Amino acid sequence: VWYIPYLAATGTLTTAAATTSIVDFGIDVVYVCGNVFFLQVLAKKDVLGIRIAIVANATFAIGLVLILTYGYFSNGGFTSMSYRNEANWFFRALMVLFFVAAAALYTQLWSAHGPLPSSDADDPAPASWKASRPLHYFVLALAAVAVWTLVALTVAAAGFKVIWGTVA
């Protein structure tokens, strides 16, 4: 977001640059908030919350794989790229691989805290947490939806070519 005043001062501010900067900041904030809530549900041993967070992270990883694949094939693969572009794609692929590996690692937590509790008596979460649980579930789900909504808005406003400026 700090980049927008710089571009405006230099006279090079475009709709694509402004959209990318704003959406990039929004995605970063939402992703961090989603992971903070993920850490909270882990600390409270909230089985359903952990599973919602795992699904949200896996969805993000799958979406990044789709974006990388689409971008690669829409640019003609490596046959039409310079070494610099190949290096950029290599680092993008590493970033995507990191998110896929994180999602795969998180799946080990799916059953680590046992099955879903069938009643309040079986639920290990503290009573104070149980009262605010629907809000936490909503925020976890909203984080996943918000990230993809922001990505879609970027593509709609500035085109697919700027998407890596937003998610990378």
Solvent accessible surface area in square Angstrom, and as a share of the most:
residue,aa,sasa,rsa
1,V,77,0.44
2,W,199,0.70
3,Y,90,0.34
4,I,33,0.17
5,P,83,0.52
6,Y,120,0.46
7,L,14,0.07
8,A,55,0.43
9,A,91,0.70
10,T,71,0.41
11,G,69,0.66
12,T,79,0.46
13,L,72,0.36
14,T,76,0.44
15,T,98,0.57
16,A,32,0.25
17,A,25,0.20
18,A,22,0.17
19,T,25,0.15
20,T,20,0.12
21,S,14,0.09
22,I,101,0.51
23,V,10,0.06
24,D,42,0.22
25,F,114,0.48
26,G,18,0.17
27,I,8,0.04
28,D,74,0.38
29,V,65,0.37
30,V,30,0.17
31,Y,58,0.22
32,V,89,0.51
33,C,57,0.34
34,G,11,0.11
35,N,35,0.18
36,V,72,0.41
37,F,42,0.17
38,F,5,0.02
39,L,116,0.58
40,Q,71,0.31
41,V,0,0.00
42,L,42,0.21
43,A,80,0.62
44,K,73,0.31
45,K,101,0.43
46,D,4,0.02
47,V,6,0.03
48,L,75,0.38
49,G,0,0.00
50,I,2,0.01
51,R,36,0.13
52,I,41,0.21
53,A,1,0.01
54,I,4,0.02
55,V,79,0.46
56,A,19,0.14
57,N,19,0.10
58,A,26,0.20
59,T,60,0.35
60,F,16,0.07
61,A,3,0.02
62,I,108,0.55
63,G,11,0.11
64,L,0,0.00
65,V,60,0.34
66,L,114,0.57
67,I,16,0.08
68,L,29,0.14
69,T,62,0.36
70,Y,125,0.48
71,G,2,0.02
72,Y,59,0.23
73,F,144,0.60
74,S,61,0.39
75,N,56,0.29
76,G,47,0.45
77,G,7,0.07
78,F,93,0.39
79,T,135,0.78
80,S,82,0.53
81,M,27,0.12
82,S,64,0.41
83,Y,189,0.72
84,R,188,0.69
85,N,67,0.34
86,E,56,0.25
87,A,44,0.34
88,N,60,0.31
89,W,16,0.06
90,F,116,0.48
91,F,129,0.54
92,R,59,0.22
93,A,41,0.32
94,L,77,0.38
95,M,45,0.20
96,V,6,0.04
97,L,109,0.54
98,F,130,0.54
99,F,32,0.13
100,V,57,0.33
101,A,56,0.43
102,A,21,0.16
103,A,9,0.07
104,A,59,0.46
105,L,108,0.54
106,Y,51,0.19
107,T,70,0.41
108,Q,129,0.57
109,L,50,0.25
110,W,102,0.36
111,S,78,0.50
112,A,65,0.50
113,H,59,0.26
114,G,25,0.24
115,P,112,0.71
116,L,84,0.42
117,P,45,0.28
118,S,105,0.68
119,S,57,0.37
120,D,105,0.54
121,A,99,0.77
122,D,85,0.44
123,D,15,0.08
124,P,81,0.51
125,A,5,0.04
126,P,62,0.39
127,A,83,0.64
128,S,94,0.60
129,W,14,0.05
130,K,52,0.22
131,A,88,0.68
132,S,38,0.25
133,R,39,0.14
134,P,93,0.59
135,L,109,0.54
136,H,21,0.09
137,Y,34,0.13
138,F,122,0.51
139,V,31,0.18
140,L,3,0.01
141,A,48,0.37
142,L,85,0.42
143,A,13,0.10
144,A,23,0.18
145,V,93,0.54
146,A,24,0.18
147,V,4,0.03
148,W,59,0.21
149,T,67,0.39
150,L,39,0.19
151,V,9,0.05
152,A,59,0.46
153,L,97,0.48
154,T,0,0.00
155,V,52,0.30
156,A,87,0.67
157,A,61,0.47
158,A,26,0.20
159,G,29,0.28
160,F,56,0.23
161,K,158,0.67
162,V,36,0.21
163,I,1,0.00
164,W,15,0.05
165,G,48,0.46
166,T,1,0.01
167,V,16,0.09
168,A,72,0.56
